[in-house]
Amino acid sequence: MPEPQTSATSGAAAKTADAEPASTLGHAYDGIQEYDNPTPAWWSALFLLSVIFAPLYVFWFHSPQTERSHAAQYERALAANLKLQFGELGDLVADEETILRFIDNPKWLKVGKAAFTTNCASCHGKNGEGLNAPNLTDDYYLHVKSATDIATVIANGANNLAMPAWGGRLHPTEVVLVASYVASMRGENLESRRGPEGDAIAPWPDAS
């Protein structure tokens, strides 16, 4: 004999009977049906925007041909901070002894590297390998016989200013540090699309 339904059971049954059947996508797997329950429109819009934004972000901040990456921004900020400390260096003299002295000083070489990357990499390559201007990583030079000449070329330009003069745009101390950074590239002999240019010169005195 069936048990009498309680008021709670009767109410639940009535609600089930009155409720509209759930909408499904019309297919089942192992007896399991998939409800037609799409994600909210705002969620889909955010997902689509993320898909569009991601390649633009990667291109802008992580392209190997640019200096817009967070690491590059950090290097520039670090170099800018170090410029504030130029006072402790005083006005450096662009002689060979001073230029070579900073080759082994990572702290100040970063200032030279930052200036080189900003002003020189478009022609000489990010690592000095040579693009539209000579390779700086081998032993061949067009206008350089000693480390002092590097600073002279940076400050005054060369080859009818095909190499621009940076003396009016860089701090004199910065010219020395850029020269030190350029001198430090020598001997890396990076692969370059340009062959040797100029004459092979004697090693830097400190490298002999």
Phi, psi and omega in degrees: 000124183297144180286143178293140179282139175283169180296325179293316180295320180295321180295317180295320180295321180295319179296321180295320181292325182280335185291144177287144180297141181295141179280131178239171180274002173086011176224160183219147177235118182054037178083002181260123180263148180260122179288146175275086185229075185295157176293155180299153181300322181296325180292316179298322180295317178297320179297316179297317178297323179295319180296321179288321185288324187302308180295328177295319179296313181297317180297317186286317187261343186234012176293131181293345182269002182237170176241039181260001182293162178298324179296319179292321177298321178296317180298319180293320179294321178295316180296320179298322179293321180292329177299327178295340181265008179305335181304325182287340177273332187074194178272107182287143176267132184279059175257168186298319181300315182292316181300314182288334179296328183271357176300324183259023180245091186303325183300308184276337177295333177296328177294315177297320179296317181297318179293321178296314182299320182287319191252338191242338188296332182297333179255316184269353181093151183303323182249017179081013185285348177091117176242279176261004180221167188300153173293130182257007186255000178255196183258012184253133182222146179273318187234020186233127173244337179216169181299329178300324182296334179298312179297322180297316179294320179298315185286320189253349183081179180198168175055052181055038177068018166299326166265110185296156173272122182257003183298331180275353182245342178249145174298142179308321177294324179294323177301316179298317183290325175294318177300319177297319180294317178298316179298328181289339180287336185303138178094350178286332175049054179289150177298134185220149176280354178254139177281179178301138180231132181089207184246147172288136182242167181294153178301156173300147182307320182287342182263359184281000000 
